[in-house]
Amino acid sequence: MSRVKDSNDIVTPGEVVVDGNDFYTNSGVYEENGKIYSKYFGTVRYGDNAVQVKPMHGRYMPEEGDIIIGEITRVSYSRWTVEFNSPYEGSLDISEATDEYVDLDEDDLTDFYDVGDAVAIEVQSVTKGMDVDMSMDDKRCKKLEGGRVIEIPPSKVPRVIGKGGKMIKQVNNKTGCNIIVGQNGQVWIKGDNANLAAQTIHKIVDESQMDNLTETISEFLDNELEGDN
Amino acid sequence: MSEQEIQWFDEDGKRIDGRDKDEMRETKMEADVLSEADGSAMVEVGNTRVIASVFGPQDLHPKHLIESDRAVIKMRYNMAPFSVDDRMSPGPNRRATEIGLVAKRALEPALEMEKFPKTGIDISMEIIESDGGTRAAGITAASLALADAGMPMKGLVSATAAGVVDDTVVLDVIGKEDKKGNADIPIATINGGDEVTLLQMDGDLTKEQVDDCISLAREGCAELDQMQREALHEVYQTENGGDQ
């Protein structure tokens, strides 16, 4: 084998990750002179015959199919503009927002979404020039009424969600809060125990490299909740 | 001539600050030093101290600078008023504009700018203290800050200078050797390897000395490259529990 690192090892830009080109190059790596190098400061993942590097820091880049949490920043004649903590902004067309018939000249688009509203929204398509189209078709998409939004690094989102949503379901069940984790690192929390839920999510982010994190968090939540009563 | 008045080397062949001819100054690097910036780094090379910050990719203003197929770098090189022996009047001047431009050109070949069309990346190099080699230290710091900001890049850029004093080639010139010596050549390389992204020259020197300076400075760059990687590993350690 020509791997020179172990999976989840930390790598820096320009560092060799495969000494040879018998691996497929996934995202975050490039091939030169018969070797594969990392593009990012991040962690390397080896598949059976592919290799990729996940960046540790960096801004969220929209990808098709992602559910994200954004804020409406502009209402136009037939569409809304959505910002979501990224270098780019998204555009939500009226036809992707509702199935109702809307008379553009008569009806007020702010009845649906107004400037400042938080929404859970799907990235429908991203062009090469980074024009981002959004959609509200997915059943997880909705206007977020009340609650609050906290921010975590986008690279930690998979850890907060956990395998098959295990981690976030646990926080959800124990605190009784409504939680939506956007792929862009924005997390919406609503409920009586929102403080605890936010604290727990920050704890998951801080300790994301620990083993048995699900159990640790479970114990942490049980302890905290006991103290309340 | 002032060169005759200064004794550049003592009887052991050591330089005025006690280093060997091919020895770098004591260098410290730390990445992720600022919490508000997307990426940041501090580099200390002897008495020269630089803090670099990176914001972006983000919206670019003014709009007419936008490129539809790639990101645009806005580079700022700034010396603090207290960074030199006599107070320096603050604000950009001809020298700062020039160094900002060459530093930008030294970093650009290492960056994958096509990944972020229509955006701008703001890089700032603040010289806190200056004792020669500020542009080299600035480039080293800026590249570290870019990696910390999660930019996709071909590799890290490291830079140092080699110079000639008393007709002898020396590595990593200090302020005095720079001002009173014969010549200096700052060089930047990608991954401390063959690809040179910055090469300037100031002063009089022979063809052989140019070759010697370049090969000496490239060895220095390779050494700095290793230190940059260690600094990044340090960031990972502190972020994920410093107990290892």
Contacts between the chains, C-beta under 8 A, distances in Angstrom:
chain1	res1	chain2	res2	distance
A	10	B	232	7.7
A	10	B	233	6.0
A	10	B	236	4.8
A	12	B	147	6.5
A	12	B	156	6.6
A	12	B	228	7.5
A	12	B	229	4.6
A	12	B	232	4.9
A	12	B	233	7.6
A	13	B	110	7.8
A	13	B	147	5.3
A	13	B	152	7.8
A	13	B	153	4.5
A	13	B	154	7.1
A	13	B	155	5.3
A	13	B	156	5.6
A	14	B	110	8.0
A	14	B	153	7.3
A	14	B	154	6.2
A	14	B	155	2.5
A	14	B	156	5.7
A	14	B	190	6.9
A	14	B	191	4.1
A	15	B	229	7.0
A	28	B	152	7.2
A	30	B	154	7.2
A	37	B	154	7.7
A	37	B	155	7.3
A	39	B	112	6.6
A	39	B	152	4.2
A	39	B	153	6.2
A	39	B	154	7.3
A	40	B	147	7.8
A	40	B	150	6.5
A	40	B	152	5.9
A	40	B	153	7.8
A	41	B	147	4.4
A	41	B	148	6.5
A	41	B	150	6.9
A	41	B	232	5.3
A	41	B	235	7.9
A	42	B	150	7.6
A	55	B	150	4.3
A	55	B	152	7.6
A	56	B	150	6.8
A	56	B	236	6.9
A	56	B	239	7.8
A	57	B	38	7.1
A	57	B	39	6.7
A	57	B	148	6.1
A	57	B	149	6.1
A	57	B	150	3.9
A	58	B	38	7.6
A	58	B	149	6.6
A	58	B	150	2.3
A	58	B	151	7.3
A	59	B	38	7.0
A	59	B	56	7.9
A	59	B	57	6.5
A	59	B	58	7.9
A	59	B	150	7.2
A	61	B	115	8.0
A	87	B	56	6.9
A	87	B	57	4.2
A	87	B	58	5.3
A	87	B	59	7.0
A	87	B	116	6.1
A	87	B	118	7.9
A	87	B	119	4.4
A	88	B	118	7.6
A	88	B	119	7.8
A	128	B	117	7.7
A	129	B	68	6.1
A	129	B	69	7.5
A	129	B	117	5.5
A	129	B	118	7.0
A	130	B	116	7.7
A	130	B	117	5.4
A	130	B	118	6.2
A	207	B	241	7.2
A	208	B	240	7.3
A	209	B	240	4.3
A	209	B	241	7.0
A	210	B	241	7.5
